[in-house]
Amino acid sequence: MKKRKIRNVWDMDVFKLAHALTLRIYKKTHAFPKFELYSLVSQMRRAASSIPMNIAEGAARNTKPEYRRLVSIAKGSVGEVSYQIILSRDLGYLNSKDSDDLLDGYNRVGMMLTRLVQSLEKKLTVVH
């Protein structure tokens, strides 16, 4: 199987999926109660958008350790938005299907980020 060449961060599957999920979070939170606008809605949108932002920022950095650190921050945001999805479901703001679909997507992003961190760590390992 031939590997496709990744020319920039926008070509990375993990970035594409994180971006698509961010768009879904924005659309789903639009229907949340107005009193949640400056609390849960704002937090969910910030956590969701933080994932592709940190992937993009890390890729633009000059060093692999900085890239790895920012990918790790993105992984933390996956945990944050995953809990916010559960909270939103339990508060009745998201239905079970939407929350399950979003959680599945973020679980996949988390696994992809784990593999990216592992790949970056391998590149950082110095063989003597």
CYANA upper distance limits for C-alpha pairs under 8 A (distance plus 0.5 A):
  6 ILE  CA     11 ASP  CA      6.13
  6 ILE  CA     12 MET  CA      7.06
  7 ARG  CA     11 ASP  CA      7.06
  8 ASN  CA     12 MET  CA      7.82
  9 VAL  CA     15 PHE  CA      7.27
  9 VAL  CA     55 ILE  CA      8.12
  9 VAL  CA     56 ALA  CA      6.53
  9 VAL  CA     59 ALA  CA      6.96
 10 TRP  CA     15 PHE  CA      6.78
 10 TRP  CA     16 LYS  CA      7.15
 10 TRP  CA     56 ALA  CA      8.45
 11 ASP  CA     15 PHE  CA      7.95
 11 ASP  CA     16 LYS  CA      7.71
 12 MET  CA     16 LYS  CA      6.81
 13 ASP  CA     17 LEU  CA      6.59
 14 VAL  CA     18 ALA  CA      6.53
 14 VAL  CA    109 VAL  CA      6.53
 14 VAL  CA    112 MET  CA      6.65
 14 VAL  CA    113 LEU  CA      7.67
 15 PHE  CA     19 HIS  CA      6.50
 15 PHE  CA     52 PRO  CA      6.06
 15 PHE  CA     55 ILE  CA      7.28
 15 PHE  CA     56 ALA  CA      8.25
 16 LYS  CA     20 ALA  CA      6.65
 17 LEU  CA     21 LEU  CA      6.63
 17 LEU  CA    105 GLY  CA      8.13
 17 LEU  CA    109 VAL  CA      7.47
 18 ALA  CA     22 THR  CA      6.64
 18 ALA  CA     48 ALA  CA      8.19
 18 ALA  CA     49 SER  CA      8.49
 18 ALA  CA     51 ILE  CA      6.95
 18 ALA  CA     52 PRO  CA      6.11
 18 ALA  CA    106 TYR  CA      8.16
 18 ALA  CA    109 VAL  CA      7.04
 19 HIS  CA     23 LEU  CA      6.86
 19 HIS  CA     49 SER  CA      7.85
 19 HIS  CA     52 PRO  CA      6.39
 20 ALA  CA     24 ARG  CA      6.90
 21 LEU  CA     25 ILE  CA      6.68
 21 LEU  CA     48 ALA  CA      7.92
 21 LEU  CA    102 LEU  CA      7.64
 21 LEU  CA    105 GLY  CA      7.62
 21 LEU  CA    106 TYR  CA      8.18
 22 THR  CA     26 TYR  CA      6.79
 22 THR  CA     45 ARG  CA      7.68
 22 THR  CA     48 ALA  CA      5.66
 22 THR  CA     49 SER  CA      6.14
 23 LEU  CA     27 LYS  CA      6.80
 24 ARG  CA     28 LYS  CA      6.49
 25 ILE  CA     29 THR  CA      6.41
 25 ILE  CA     44 MET  CA      7.79
 25 ILE  CA     45 ARG  CA      7.02
 25 ILE  CA     48 ALA  CA      7.59
 26 TYR  CA     30 HIS  CA      6.77
 26 TYR  CA     45 ARG  CA      6.74
 27 LYS  CA     31 ALA  CA      8.08
 28 LYS  CA     32 PHE  CA      7.92
 28 LYS  CA     94 LEU  CA      8.15
 29 THR  CA     41 VAL  CA      6.34
 31 ALA  CA     93 TYR  CA      8.45
 32 PHE  CA     36 GLU  CA      7.24
 32 PHE  CA     37 LEU  CA      8.13
 32 PHE  CA     41 VAL  CA      7.84
 32 PHE  CA     93 TYR  CA      6.43
 33 PRO  CA     37 LEU  CA      7.74
 33 PRO  CA     93 TYR  CA      8.42
 35 PHE  CA     39 SER  CA      8.42
 36 GLU  CA     40 LEU  CA      5.87
 36 GLU  CA     41 VAL  CA      6.26
 36 GLU  CA     42 SER  CA      8.45
 37 LEU  CA     41 VAL  CA      5.48
 37 LEU  CA     42 SER  CA      6.53
 38 TYR  CA     42 SER  CA      5.83
 38 TYR  CA     43 GLN  CA      8.39
 39 SER  CA     43 GLN  CA      6.59
 40 LEU  CA     44 MET  CA      6.48
 40 LEU  CA     84 GLN  CA      8.06
 41 VAL  CA     45 ARG  CA      6.64
 42 SER  CA     46 ARG  CA      6.58
 43 GLN  CA     47 ALA  CA      6.56
 44 MET  CA     48 ALA  CA      6.47
 44 MET  CA     81 VAL  CA      6.32
 44 MET  CA     84 GLN  CA      6.86
 45 ARG  CA     49 SER  CA      6.49
 46 ARG  CA     50 SER  CA      6.41
 47 ALA  CA     51 ILE  CA      7.40
 47 ALA  CA     77 SER  CA      5.81
 47 ALA  CA     78 VAL  CA      7.94
 47 ALA  CA     80 GLU  CA      7.00
 47 ALA  CA     81 VAL  CA      6.11
 48 ALA  CA     52 PRO  CA      8.35
 48 ALA  CA     77 SER  CA      7.40
 48 ALA  CA     78 VAL  CA      7.82
 48 ALA  CA     81 VAL  CA      6.56
 49 SER  CA     53 MET  CA      6.68
 50 SER  CA     54 ASN  CA      6.37
 50 SER  CA     74 ALA  CA      6.99
 50 SER  CA     77 SER  CA      7.08
 51 ILE  CA     55 ILE  CA      6.84
 51 ILE  CA     73 ILE  CA      8.33
 51 ILE  CA     74 ALA  CA      4.95
 51 ILE  CA     75 LYS  CA      7.78
 51 ILE  CA     77 SER  CA      6.59
 51 ILE  CA     78 VAL  CA      7.45
 52 PRO  CA     56 ALA  CA      6.55
 52 PRO  CA     74 ALA  CA      7.90
 53 MET  CA     57 GLU  CA      6.53
 54 ASN  CA     58 GLY  CA      6.34
 54 ASN  CA     70 LEU  CA      5.87
 54 ASN  CA     71 VAL  CA      6.80
 54 ASN  CA     73 ILE  CA      7.50
 54 ASN  CA     74 ALA  CA      6.18
 55 ILE  CA     59 ALA  CA      6.69
 55 ILE  CA     67 TYR  CA      8.26
 55 ILE  CA     70 LEU  CA      7.08
 55 ILE  CA     71 VAL  CA      6.19
 55 ILE  CA     74 ALA  CA      7.28
 56 ALA  CA     60 ALA  CA      6.78
 57 GLU  CA     61 ARG  CA      6.89
 57 GLU  CA     67 TYR  CA      8.18
 57 GLU  CA     70 LEU  CA      7.80
 58 GLY  CA     66 GLU  CA      6.81
 58 GLY  CA     67 TYR  CA      4.45
 58 GLY  CA     68 ARG  CA      7.65
 58 GLY  CA     69 ARG  CA      8.19
 58 GLY  CA     70 LEU  CA      5.77
 58 GLY  CA     71 VAL  CA      7.16
 59 ALA  CA     67 TYR  CA      6.37
 60 ALA  CA     67 TYR  CA      8.47
 61 ARG  CA     66 GLU  CA      7.02
 61 ARG  CA     67 TYR  CA      6.79
 62 ASN  CA     66 GLU  CA      8.10
 63 THR  CA     67 TYR  CA      6.92
 64 LYS  CA     68 ARG  CA      6.53
 64 LYS  CA    120 LEU  CA      7.04
 64 LYS  CA    123 LYS  CA      8.46
 64 LYS  CA    124 LEU  CA      7.60
 65 PRO  CA     69 ARG  CA      6.64
 65 PRO  CA    120 LEU  CA      8.44
 65 PRO  CA    124 LEU  CA      8.16
 66 GLU  CA     70 LEU  CA      6.76
 67 TYR  CA     71 VAL  CA      6.67
 67 TYR  CA    120 LEU  CA      8.50
 68 ARG  CA     72 SER  CA      6.67
 68 ARG  CA    117 VAL  CA      6.26
 68 ARG  CA    120 LEU  CA      6.82
 68 ARG  CA    121 GLU  CA      8.12
 69 ARG  CA     73 ILE  CA      6.86
 70 LEU  CA     74 ALA  CA      6.75
 71 VAL  CA     75 LYS  CA      6.81
 71 VAL  CA    113 LEU  CA      7.13
 71 VAL  CA    116 LEU  CA      8.26
 71 VAL  CA    117 VAL  CA      7.28
 72 SER  CA     76 GLY  CA      6.93
 72 SER  CA    113 LEU  CA      8.24
 72 SER  CA    117 VAL  CA      7.79
 73 ILE  CA     77 SER  CA      6.94
 74 ALA  CA     78 VAL  CA      6.91
 74 ALA  CA    113 LEU  CA      8.36
 75 LYS  CA     79 GLY  CA      7.21
 75 LYS  CA    110 GLY  CA      6.44
 75 LYS  CA    113 LEU  CA      6.99
 75 LYS  CA    114 THR  CA      8.26
 76 GLY  CA     80 GLU  CA      6.89
 77 SER  CA     81 VAL  CA      6.58
 78 VAL  CA     82 SER  CA      6.50
 78 VAL  CA    106 TYR  CA      6.71
 78 VAL  CA    107 ASN  CA      8.35
 78 VAL  CA    109 VAL  CA      8.09
 78 VAL  CA    110 GLY  CA      6.85
 79 GLY  CA     83 TYR  CA      6.85
 80 GLU  CA     84 GLN  CA      6.89
 81 VAL  CA     85 ILE  CA      6.65
 82 SER  CA     86 ILE  CA      6.99
 82 SER  CA    103 LEU  CA      6.56
 82 SER  CA    106 TYR  CA      7.33
 83 TYR  CA     87 LEU  CA      6.63
 84 GLN  CA     88 SER  CA      6.49
 85 ILE  CA     89 ARG  CA      6.66
 85 ILE  CA     94 LEU  CA      8.18
 85 ILE  CA     99 SER  CA      6.52
 85 ILE  CA    102 LEU  CA      8.04
 85 ILE  CA    103 LEU  CA      7.74
 86 ILE  CA     90 ASP  CA      6.66
 86 ILE  CA     99 SER  CA      7.39
 87 LEU  CA     91 LEU  CA      6.58
 88 SER  CA     92 GLY  CA      6.75
 88 SER  CA     93 TYR  CA      5.61
 88 SER  CA     94 LEU  CA      6.15
 89 ARG  CA     93 TYR  CA      6.12
 89 ARG  CA     94 LEU  CA      5.00
 89 ARG  CA     95 ASN  CA      6.44
 89 ARG  CA     96 SER  CA      7.07
 89 ARG  CA     99 SER  CA      6.81
 90 ASP  CA     94 LEU  CA      8.40
 94 LEU  CA     98 ASP  CA      6.78
 94 LEU  CA     99 SER  CA      6.60
 95 ASN  CA     99 SER  CA      6.71
 96 SER  CA    100 ASP  CA      6.37
 97 LYS  CA    101 ASP  CA      6.54
 98 ASP  CA    102 LEU  CA      6.59
 99 SER  CA    103 LEU  CA      6.46
100 ASP  CA    104 ASP  CA      6.53
101 ASP  CA    105 GLY  CA      6.74
102 LEU  CA    106 TYR  CA      6.69
103 LEU  CA    107 ASN  CA      6.45
104 ASP  CA    108 ARG  CA      6.75
105 GLY  CA    109 VAL  CA      6.79
106 TYR  CA    110 GLY  CA      6.53
107 ASN  CA    111 MET  CA      6.84
108 ARG  CA    112 MET  CA      6.69
109 VAL  CA    113 LEU  CA      6.58
110 GLY  CA    114 THR  CA      6.69
111 MET  CA    115 ARG  CA      6.87
112 MET  CA    116 LEU  CA      6.72
113 LEU  CA    117 VAL  CA      6.64
114 THR  CA    118 GLN  CA      6.74
115 ARG  CA    119 SER  CA      6.59
116 LEU  CA    120 LEU  CA      6.68
117 VAL  CA    121 GLU  CA      6.60
118 GLN  CA    122 LYS  CA      6.75
119 SER  CA    123 LYS  CA      6.98
120 LEU  CA    124 LEU  CA      6.82
121 GLU  CA    125 THR  CA      6.80
